[in-house]
């Protein structure tokens, strides 16, 4: 049975397949480079808000595998104290 990827691993796998770096991701999404580097290293979790930007910028085909990994990891609520 194949091992499930974490949301971060899924993002990194997609980025590698598209030859995108953390700097590219920062420039294209409008996020700070420090934040995207932390995402790519796994120091920060991908939040539902970040997933929303990924969907807006790159489309649902890119966002859906990351969303599936988030669901599998149990990430379903906003991390800023919201419900």
N, C-alpha and C positions, 0 to 999 in steps of 0.2 A: 504494500500500500504506500502511495506517495505521501511524503511529509507535507503538511500544510505550511505555507509560507506566512510569515507575519505581515501585517500591513507595510512595515518598513521594507522588508525583503521584497514584497511585491512591487513597491515603488522603485526600489533600486534595480530590480530585474527589468522593469519597463524602461527605466532611464538608460540602462546599459544597452538594451536592444535598440534604442533610438539614438545612441551616442550623445546623451544629454548628461551634463554635469550638474552639480549643485548650483554653480554659477548660472548656467542656462536656465535652470528651474527658477531661480530667484528672479532673473531678468524677465522671464515670460509670465510668471505669476504675480510679480510685484512684491513678493516677500523679501525681507532682508536676507542677505547672504548668510549671516550668522545662523538665522533660523533654519534655512534650508540645509545648511551643513549639519546642524543638529538633527534634522529629520533624517538625512541620509546616513548619518552615523548611528541612528537609533537612540540618541540621547533625548529626543522628544518624540512623543507619540503623535501619530496623525490623528487629528481631531475631525469631527464631522464638519466643522467649518473649513478646515483645510481641504477635506475631500470635496466640498462644494466648489472651492476655487479650482481644484484639479478638473472637475467636471466642466466648469465654465470655460477654462482655458484650453483643455485638451480633449474634452468630449467624454461622453458616457462610456465609450469602449475602453478608455483608459481608466476611468474612475471605477467601473463596476468590479474588476478583479480586486482592487484595493478595498472597496466596500465589502466584498465577500469575505476578505481576510479580516476586516474589522468586525464583521458579524461573528465570524468563527472565534475571534479573540474576545468577544463579549463587549466590544466598544460600541455602545448604542446611544449614549447620552452626551450632551454638551459637557465640556470639561470646565466651563467657566461658572459653574454653580447652577446652571439652568437645568430644566427637566427635559 
